[in-house]
Amino acid sequence: MHPCILGIETSCDETSAAVISGDSVISSIVSSQAIHEQFGGVVPELASRAHIKLIVSIVQQALQKAGMQKKELTGIAVTAGPGLVGALLVGLNFAKGMAQALQIPLVGINHIEGHIYGNFLANKDIPFPHLSLVVSGGHTQLVEMPEHLSYRVIGRTRDDAVGEAFDKGAKLLGLGYPGGPLIDQNAAQGNAEFYRFPRAYLKGINFDFSYSGLKTALMLYLQTKERQFIAENMNHICASYQQAAVEVLVRKAVQAANKYQVKSVGVVGGVAANSLLRQWLKSEVENNGIKFDLPPLHYCTDNAAMIAWAGLERINRGLASDLDINAYPSWQLDEKI
């Protein structure tokens, strides 16, 4: 009998459930909350309320699409952190109750681990040691993996994540939310050499990141320009800003891959959908003779299939969580809970 894992993801503003059977995704349902667009960012209280309204129906849809009954499940994987504490608790408490009722294992998954396994879900022949560039609205990290479920964070942001830089940059430009895809779309028609924004490489040889200065540079630049100039050159400004953000990611990832002599490199998280990052990093990694893998676009953003896959890896090794597991909004990938 194949293991059948239900995954649940509610760490931010997507309510998602997915079912994995064997080594295949049988169903994956994601409901995004459009209400946050009018605020230019996620409002935690509104996110929690939306999860409460949606969680039952989303799980039912995932089971129905998979053609499965609850009693056929052999385990449940749920995001336990990091994320918005109220949002996390909705999914976590629902999963606890369901696991207890069905008398099946429950495993709490780190959201970043889920993103990493979204890549393994789509690319099952990734060799170790592996280096994963994790890029999203809340995280920018370089993670070395000597083997499955073993992580060493070798670089992280010291202030803002790259996804936050894209979202806040788009807000400064008046583009809307979420900003990453909008900047990417505009940049496709622009000249990246139009203006040189600063690149933060930090002092010494390290793999940490910093994006607060890039945001400030954009704000100061826009303050010196008329609205008409900004409107007429929007594509060029977006291309220049995106180039500065992505260049640091690519350079540091390649340097880290060579230093740690990894056999493969991947990029995961919402910003992994950025077209420039996908193309540039692939080219640089493969030019260094290293295998490159990235998930399809629908596994870059938050989804429960990646959580279920990470859960499958843990449950297959007899690893499960106690039913008193809590939500950990600041849970670090290399931190034991």
N, C-alpha and C positions, 0 to 999 in steps of 0.2 A: 504493500500500500504506500503510495506516494504521500509525503507530508503535505498538508494543506494549511497554509499560513494566511491569516487575515492581518493586514497591515492597516494601521490608523495613524493619520498625521494631522495634527491641529496646532502646530507650534506658532503660527502667525495668522495669516488671513486666508488660508486655503483649508477647507474641510475636505479631507480625502480618505478614501478606503480602497483597498485593493486585495485581491486574492491571488496567491501563488500556489500552484500545484506542481510538484516535481521541480523541474527547472524552467517552468513557463509562467508568464503572467497571464492569468485567466481573465481577470477583470481589473480595471483601474478607473476609479471615479474621482474627479477633482471638481470641487465647486469653489470658485473664487468670489470674493466679496467686493463688488463694485462700489459699495457705499463709501469706501475710503478715498476714492478719487477726488471727491469734492474737498477733502481736507489736505490733500497733497502728501499723504502718508497714512500709515496704519494707526487707527485709534484703538488702543487695547481693549477698552470696555465694550466697544461696538463689535470687535472681533470675537470676544468671548460670548456675547449674546447670540451672534450669528451661528457660532459652533453649536451652542445648545439647541438652537432651532433645527439645525441641519443634520447632526450627527446620526440620529436614528435612521433617517431616510437614506443618507449616503451609504451607510453600512448595508442596509437592506438592498439598495441598488447594486452594490458590489457583489453581494451574494447571489442576487437574482441573475445578474449578467453572467456570473460564473456557473450558473445552473446548479448551485450547491445549497444544501441545508446547513444550518448552524452546527448540527451534530456531526457533520463530516469534517469540521475543522480539527486540526491536531495541535494548533498553537496560535497565539495572538502576539503580534509585535506592535508596539505603540511608542511614539516619540515621548520621551520623558524630559527632554531638554537638549540644548538651550532653546529659549524662546520666550514668549510672553506667558507669564505664570498662569494667568486666568485661562488663556487659550489652551495651554498644555493640560491643565487640570480637567478640562472638559473631556478630551480624548482619553486621558489616562484613567479617569474614574469610570468612564464607560467601558474601557477595555478590562479593567479590574473586575467589574461586575459580571461581564460576559464570560471571562475566563473562569471565575469562581462558579458561575452557574453551570458551565459546560465541563468543569473539572479538567481543564487543559492548561498547559504551561503558558505563562505570560512572560514576555521579555521587554524591558524598557530599553529603547534605542536612543543613542545620542544622534541628534539631527544631522550633525556633520558626518558621522559614520554612515548614516543613511545616504547622504549625497555621494559619498565615496563608493558605496555599494550600488548606487544607481549606474555607475560606470561598469562595474563588474556584471551587473544584471544584463547590460547590453553587449558587453564584450567579455565572453567567458574564458578567453585564452590569455588574459593579462598576466605576464610573468613577474615574479618577484626577484629582487627587491623593486618596489614600485614607489614612485613619487606622485603625489596628488596635489594639484593646485586647487584649493577650495576658495571660490570667489562668489560672494553673494552680498545682499544688502547689509548683513550684519557681521560677515566674516571674510577675512583675507588671510589664508594660511598656506604654508607649504608643509605637507605631512609625508614623512617617509614611512613606508610599510615594508618591513623585512619579510612578513608573512601575513596570512589572513588574521584579522582582528588584533593586530599588533601595530601600534602607532607611536611615532615620535614626531612631535611638532617642532620643526627646525626653523620656522619663521612665521611671524604673525604680525598683524597691524598694531602699531603703537597708538593709534588714535582712531581714525575713521576707516571703515571698510570701503573697498573700491565701488561696491554697489551703492553705498550711501553717497559717495562722491558723484556717481552718475545721476542718482535721484535728485540730489540737492543742486547739482549743476543744471539739470533740466528745469528745476523750479526757478533758478535765477534767470534762465533764458526764456521763461514763460511757456515752456513746452507742455507741462502737465505731468501726471503721475500714472504709472511708474515711468521713471525717466530713462532708464537704461535702453529699452527698445526704441524710444523716441530719438535719443541722441544717435543711436546706431543707424536708424533710418535716414536721418538728416545727413549724417556723416558720409553715407554712401555716395552722395552727390557733391561732396565738398573736397577741398584741397587741404590736406593735413599739414602742409608747409605754410599755410596762410599766416599763422602766428605760433611762436614757440612758447608753450606753457612749461613751467618748471617740472623737472623729474626729481623725485625725492629718493635718492639711493642710500642715504644715511652714511655716517662715517664708519670706516673700517669694513672688514669683510663680514657681512652678516646677511641674513635673508629675511629680516623684518621689513615691514612696509609702513608708509605714512601717506595719507591722502588729504589731511586737513589743509596743508599748504596749497595743494592744487585747487581746492574749492575757493580758498581765499584769493588766489591769483585770478581765477575767473571773475569773482565778484569785483575786484579792483579794476580789472580790464574793462568790464562792462560799464563801470561807473565813469569811465573816460570817453564813452561812445554815445552818440545820439541813437534814439530808438530806430530811426530809419536805417542807419548804418548797420545796426544789429540785425534788423529784419532782412536787409538785402544780403547780408553775409552769414546768415544763420548756418547754412550748410558747412561753410568753411570753418566757422568757430567750433561747431560740433566735431568736425573732423580733427581739428587741431587739439581739442580737449581730449577726445577719445584716444588719439595717438599718444598723448602724454601719459594717460592712465594705463594703457595697455602695454606700452614699451617697458615699463618697470616690471610688470608681471612676467613678461616673456624673458627679459634678461635674467632676472633672479631665478626663475624656474630652470632655465637652461644651465646656469652656473651651479645650482644646487644638484641638478641631475648628474652633472659631470663630477662634482666633488664627491658625492656619495655613491657614484658608480652604479646607478640604478639601471635596470633592464627595460623599464617602461615608465612613461609619464602620462598622466591624465589630468584633465581639467573638469571640475564639477561645480555645481551651484548655479544660481540664477544667471550670473554674469558669464557663465560658460556658453550661454546662447549668443554672446556678442560675436558678430561675424568676423571682425578684425582679429580678435583674440584667437578664435578657432583656427583661422587661416595662418596667422603669423606664428603662433606657438607650434602648430603642426610642422610647418616648414623648418623652423629652427631646431626642433627636437630631432626630426628625421635627418636633417643635415649633419647631426652629431652621431648618427648611427644608432639611435635609441628608438624603441617602439613607442608609438603615440596612439592613445585611445581617448575617445570622448563619447559621452552619451548622446543619443538623439535629443532634439530640442525638448520633447515632452517629458524627458527625465531630468532636465536641467533645473526646472523650477520645482517647488515643493510638491511632492506627491507621495502617496502611501505605498506604491510599488517598491520604491527604494527602501522604505522602512521594513516592509515584509521580507525583502531579500536579505537585508542585514540580520533580521530576526531568524531567518532560515539558517544562516551560517551559525548563529549562536545556539539555536535549538538543536541542530544536528550534532553539536558538540556537547550536548547535555547542559547548556548554560541557560538558566532561567532566573527571573526576578521574584522576590517575595511579593506577596499581595499588598504589603504595606509600603511599597516603593512610592516615593514622593515625586513631585515635579521639581526640576532643577533648572531654573531659568538662566543660570550662568555656567552650566556644566561644561567644563573643558574636555576636549576629546581624549587627552592623556591623563585625565583625572578619574580615579576610581570612586564609585559611589556605593 
